[in-house]
Amino acid sequence: MAGCRLAVEQATSGADAGVTEGGVLRIGDSGDLTPASLYAGAPAQTMITGLVYDTLIRYPADSLKPQPALATSWQVSPDGLTVRLTLRNGVTFHDGRPFTSEDVRFSLTTYANPARAGQLARTAALITAYDTGDPHAITLRLAQPVGNFFDLLDLVPIIDRNTMADFDAGRGYNGTGAFRFTGWKPGASITFAANKNYWKGPPHLNGVEYVIVPDVQTQVAQLRTGQLDLLWSIAPRDADALTARTRLKVVKQTGVTHNWYIGANVRAPGLGDVRLRRAIAYAVDRDRILHDIYQGHGTVASLPWPQYSPAFDAGLNSTYGYDVSRARALVAEIGTVPTIPIAYTTGSLDTEAVAQIVQADLAAAGIRTTLQPMDYAATLEHLIRGTYEGLWITAHTYTQYTPATLPTGAFPFNAQKNASNFVDAEYRRAVDTAWHTVDPNGTEAEAAYRVLNTELLDNAFVIELFNNENELAMTPALHGLKWSKKSELDLSEAYLGR
């Protein structure tokens, strides 16, 4: 009776009669926390940055128009070299300390440290001076103007300068966000409690539990039986089955594009020859992968950009169509080709199936390979360090941002240091031209993107397969779920109803 009375009280306690207060949202995913790579963007890491921390501005999921967050307004000088941000008053960290301009300075300089593996560290490093004389405003001075500076302000979490030892060890995260970090059990779970003093107002949920479930089919089973409320990602085949046979919901993360690709370490035997990389690009049957494995949930592509990106080029996007004869001809030109390892991330039957199809397609073109399964932590480590032994299959993001952000920041593409160890003066020149074009939608930018696209296709160190929007599976009781442009979950207004 006491339990029933509490449930009734929770269901009717909100100011909005339709909103249920209380409850703990249980989220299932396979990835564990890697504290040293918090900025790298893996799911467990983005759970921390999305729930515990705020950013200065926030892009809506479907546009690149900055919206106020911890910064309430901003002014950019005509030459693009000075940015002044007015900061929100009355914001406190979870330990009660007031948020000030010094926290902005510390967060941006920390993110700019290359050792932190923040993918926009190059953009952050352009800030040469910080004026923090006013605790409620900050002026940033840049070495050069760039077109993606607000992408940085959307991505960098505002962290606490006084608790960095805990931050680095995964013992504690002190932010200004809607939820407080309460604990991490490696291999098991990460837990959060509502921040009752959140500047937007207290969340409806009492807390959140991120449950680490390595096996994807177990995740689906636990969602079906009510042990989990939300899966951060679900395979299209499972998504179709859930919506056809249960009341569970599947929602696309609109505006968050995942691009599946084959990466090539150009220092590995054989892969330094661009003819072999192009042969691989022609040999893979993208349509088969998309339709047989991903049930048509996506679009095949030779370039990384979604259709709404100013860098999208419909003509160039079909450059590498399925052409086994052309692939064989390129292999014949080369002569002897070594056996090449293909790494892929375990935990998903779909990813394993893709790797098997790629292996079979390459064999048909005369390219012998071996498959190398590895867990997500190893995948992330290889991406950051550029230590793959040959090819690898995984997904990247960042194409939903300003086009210059991908080749200046993302691990597979960064012109200064990338996972492929690809170094080329013409590619760097094309990237820098796009990056320093202040208007990312103007005619000058369009010309720069055409050159950049040609460099990506000609060099084929990243071989795009297809892109799709991530899909979330959830109980019909979950309402008010949102997400950031970076795919972080926003649970500040979420609640568990009937």
DABELPE-V171436 format. One line per field, one symbol per residue. psi: psi as a letter, one per 30 degrees, with the letter a starting at -180 (. if undefined). burial: # if it has 16 or more other C-alpha atoms within 10 Angstrom, else .. A space follows every 50 residues. Layout:
# DABELPE-V171436
psi=???
burial=???
This chain:
# DABELPE-V171436
psi=eeeeeeeeeefgflejffkkkalkkjkklfklkjefheffgleeefeeee eelllelkklfglhjkkkcfkfllkklefgfkkkkklklgkllfgfkkkl feeeeeeeeeefjfffgkfgeeeeffjfkkjgejfglkkkkkekklfgef eeffejkjlkffhfeeeffgfkjjagafkkkflkjkfelklklkjfgkff lklekelkjjkjjekeeeeeeeeeggflfkkfkkkeeeeeeefeflglkk kkikfjkkjklkljjfflkeffjfeeeeeeeffkieeeeeeeeghgiakl lflfklffkffkjeeffgeiljieeeeeeeeeeeckklkkkjklklfkee eeeeeeeeeeeeefggjklkkjklleeeeeeeeefhgkfcllkaklbfff akefeeffekeffjfejlffhkkkeeeeeeeeeeegjejfgleeeeeeee eeeeeeeefhfkjkdlllkkkkklkffklgklllffgkkjgfglljb.
burial=......#..##.......#################.############## #########.#..#.#.####.##.....##########.####....## ############...############..#.#..########.####### ###########.....##.#.#############....###########. .#############.##.##.###...#########.##..#.....### ..################.###.#################..##.##### ######...####...#..#####..##.##........#########.# ##.##.######.######.###..##.##.###.############### ######################....##.#########.#....##.### ###.###.#################..##..################.
